[in-house]
Amino acid sequence: MWSSSLFQPSFRTPMALRVPVSALWPQSQLICVQMENEMARQMDNMRRSADLMNQLQHVLRREVLDTDKVPRSAARGAPSCKVEKDGQHFYATLEVEDFTPEELTVKQVGRKVLLSGKKEKKEESEEGSYSYRYQEFRRELELPEDVNPEELSCSLNNGQLRIEAPRKALPSVPERVVPIKSDVSGRLKNGEEE
């Protein structure tokens, strides 16, 4: 069992080792100098890291500016699609100048036209390293109701994929005059006079 006297300070026994206060000053001065040196080293490391971050930022900014000089077709994701109608036809045109006919697919499912392109290119540098360039897009078009989906055609010319379909002649709607009912006297109830 523990005795409470074990935890009480004993003032009867003299301290085994007495260190004068003046002897602590050289030790604390040495510790402060070491701390200052460590802080200076850490500050130098932080400055070097900040310089590296600035260099990286400049490199990334140059790469972004260089990609602005790349042809628009290579920089964009999905090709732009322009839809037009005239009196006789429906047209959809996609800019796909980077793709060959073998790399493009056009599928029709009911009134939907599914367009996709996939291209993979392996390039070797002069140093012997390889890089791969992979491009893929998918587009979906909904054919309007007045377009005949059975006669849909597709062509590729000068980097433009053109989807074309003739428009159906819609039946003419007979013209009629619709009478206007008036509730001037307030006697109309449920569409009938009282």
C-alpha positions as CSV (number, residue, x, y, z in Angstrom):
1,M,0.0,0.0,0.0
2,W,1.2,3.5,-0.8
3,S,1.9,5.9,2.0
4,S,1.1,9.5,1.7
5,S,4.5,10.4,2.9
6,L,6.0,9.1,-0.3
7,F,4.2,11.9,-2.2
8,Q,5.0,14.7,0.2
9,P,8.2,16.7,-0.3
10,S,10.8,16.2,2.4
11,F,12.4,19.4,3.7
12,R,14.5,17.5,6.2
13,T,16.9,16.1,3.6
14,P,19.3,18.6,2.0
15,M,19.2,18.7,-1.8
16,A,21.8,16.4,-3.2
17,L,22.8,18.8,-6.0
18,R,22.6,22.5,-5.9
19,V,23.1,24.4,-9.2
20,P,23.8,28.1,-8.9
21,V,21.5,30.3,-11.0
22,S,24.4,31.9,-12.8
23,A,25.4,28.5,-14.2
24,L,22.2,28.3,-16.2
25,W,22.8,31.4,-18.3
26,P,25.5,29.9,-20.6
27,Q,23.2,26.9,-21.2
28,S,20.1,29.0,-22.0
29,Q,22.2,31.3,-24.2
30,L,23.4,28.2,-26.2
31,I,19.8,27.0,-26.5
32,C,18.6,30.4,-27.8
33,V,21.4,30.5,-30.4
34,Q,20.6,27.0,-31.6
35,M,16.9,28.0,-31.9
36,E,17.8,31.1,-33.8
37,N,20.0,29.1,-36.2
38,E,17.2,26.5,-36.7
39,M,14.7,29.3,-37.4
40,A,17.1,30.9,-39.9
41,R,17.5,27.5,-41.6
42,Q,13.7,27.0,-41.7
43,M,13.3,30.5,-43.2
44,D,15.9,29.7,-45.9
45,N,14.0,26.5,-46.7
46,M,10.7,28.4,-47.0
47,R,12.3,31.0,-49.3
48,R,13.7,28.2,-51.5
49,S,10.2,26.6,-51.6
50,A,8.6,29.9,-52.5
51,D,11.1,30.4,-55.3
52,L,10.4,26.9,-56.6
53,M,6.6,27.6,-56.4
54,N,7.2,30.8,-58.4
55,Q,9.2,29.0,-61.0
56,L,6.5,26.3,-61.3
57,Q,3.9,29.0,-61.7
58,H,5.8,30.6,-64.5
59,V,6.3,27.3,-66.3
60,L,2.5,26.5,-65.9
61,R,1.6,30.0,-67.2
62,R,3.9,29.5,-70.2
63,E,2.3,26.1,-70.9
64,V,-1.2,27.6,-70.7
65,L,-0.1,30.4,-73.1
66,D,1.4,27.8,-75.4
67,T,-1.9,25.8,-75.5
68,D,-3.6,28.9,-76.6
69,K,-1.4,28.7,-79.7
70,V,-2.5,25.1,-80.4
71,P,-5.2,24.8,-83.1
72,R,-8.6,25.1,-81.5
73,S,-9.7,21.7,-82.6
74,A,-6.8,20.1,-80.6
75,A,-7.5,22.2,-77.5
76,R,-11.2,21.7,-77.2
77,G,-13.0,18.6,-75.9
78,A,-16.2,17.8,-77.8
79,P,-16.5,19.3,-81.3
80,S,-18.9,22.1,-81.8
81,C,-22.2,21.3,-83.4
82,K,-24.2,23.6,-85.6
83,V,-27.8,22.7,-86.3
84,E,-29.7,24.4,-89.2
85,K,-33.1,24.0,-90.9
86,D,-34.3,25.3,-94.2
87,G,-37.6,24.6,-96.0
88,Q,-36.6,21.2,-97.3
89,H,-33.8,19.8,-95.1
90,F,-32.4,19.5,-91.5
91,Y,-28.6,19.8,-91.2
92,A,-26.2,19.2,-88.3
93,T,-22.5,20.0,-88.8
94,L,-19.7,19.0,-86.4
95,E,-16.0,20.2,-86.7
96,V,-14.0,17.0,-86.6
97,E,-10.9,17.9,-88.5
98,D,-8.6,15.7,-86.3
99,F,-10.6,12.6,-87.1
100,T,-10.6,10.2,-90.1
101,P,-13.8,8.5,-91.2
102,E,-12.5,5.2,-89.6
103,E,-12.2,7.0,-86.2
104,L,-15.8,8.3,-86.3
105,T,-19.1,6.4,-85.6
106,V,-22.6,7.6,-86.4
107,K,-25.5,5.5,-85.0
108,Q,-29.2,6.2,-85.2
109,V,-31.6,4.9,-82.6
110,G,-35.1,6.0,-83.3
111,R,-35.1,9.8,-83.5
112,K,-31.7,10.0,-81.7
113,V,-28.4,10.3,-83.6
114,L,-25.4,9.1,-81.5
115,L,-22.0,10.6,-82.8
116,S,-18.7,9.5,-81.4
117,G,-15.0,9.7,-82.3
118,K,-12.0,8.0,-80.8
119,K,-8.4,8.6,-81.7
120,E,-5.2,7.3,-80.2
121,K,-1.7,8.4,-81.4
122,K,1.7,7.3,-80.2
123,E,4.5,9.7,-80.7
124,E,8.3,9.1,-80.1
125,S,10.6,11.9,-79.3
126,E,14.2,12.2,-80.4
127,E,15.4,11.2,-76.9
128,G,13.6,7.8,-77.3
129,S,10.7,8.6,-74.9
130,Y,7.1,7.9,-75.9
131,S,3.9,10.0,-75.5
132,Y,0.3,9.0,-76.2
133,R,-2.4,11.4,-77.3
134,Y,-5.9,10.2,-76.8
135,Q,-9.0,12.0,-78.0
136,E,-12.6,10.9,-77.6
137,F,-15.9,12.7,-77.9
138,R,-19.6,11.7,-77.8
139,R,-22.5,13.7,-78.9
140,E,-26.2,13.0,-79.1
141,L,-28.7,14.8,-81.3
142,E,-32.5,14.6,-81.2
143,L,-34.1,14.7,-84.6
144,P,-37.0,17.1,-84.8
145,E,-40.5,15.7,-85.4
146,D,-40.7,17.1,-88.9
147,V,-37.6,15.2,-90.0
148,N,-37.8,11.8,-91.8
149,P,-35.3,9.6,-89.8
150,E,-35.5,6.9,-92.5
151,E,-33.6,9.1,-95.0
152,L,-30.8,10.3,-92.7
153,S,-27.4,10.6,-94.5
154,C,-23.9,11.5,-93.3
155,S,-20.8,12.8,-95.0
156,L,-17.3,14.0,-94.1
157,N,-15.8,16.8,-96.1
158,N,-13.0,19.3,-95.2
159,G,-13.0,18.3,-91.5
160,Q,-16.8,18.7,-91.2
161,L,-19.1,15.8,-90.4
162,R,-22.5,16.7,-91.8
163,I,-25.7,14.9,-90.9
164,E,-28.6,15.6,-93.2
165,A,-32.2,14.5,-93.4
166,P,-35.1,15.8,-95.5
167,R,-38.0,17.4,-93.7
168,K,-41.5,15.9,-93.9
169,A,-44.3,18.0,-95.3
170,L,-46.6,18.5,-92.4
171,P,-50.3,18.2,-93.1
172,S,-52.0,21.6,-93.4
173,V,-54.2,22.6,-90.6
174,P,-57.6,23.9,-91.7
175,E,-58.2,27.5,-90.6
176,R,-61.3,28.4,-88.5
177,V,-62.5,31.3,-86.5
178,V,-62.9,30.5,-82.8
179,P,-65.9,32.3,-81.2
180,I,-65.3,34.4,-78.1
181,K,-67.7,33.9,-75.2
182,S,-68.4,36.9,-73.0
183,D,-69.8,37.1,-69.5
184,V,-71.1,40.7,-69.7
185,S,-74.2,40.1,-67.5
186,G,-72.5,37.6,-65.2
187,R,-75.1,35.0,-66.1
188,L,-72.7,32.4,-67.5
189,K,-72.3,29.4,-65.2
190,N,-70.0,26.5,-66.2
191,G,-70.0,27.6,-69.8
192,E,-73.8,27.7,-70.1
193,E,-76.3,30.5,-69.7
194,E,-78.7,30.4,-66.8
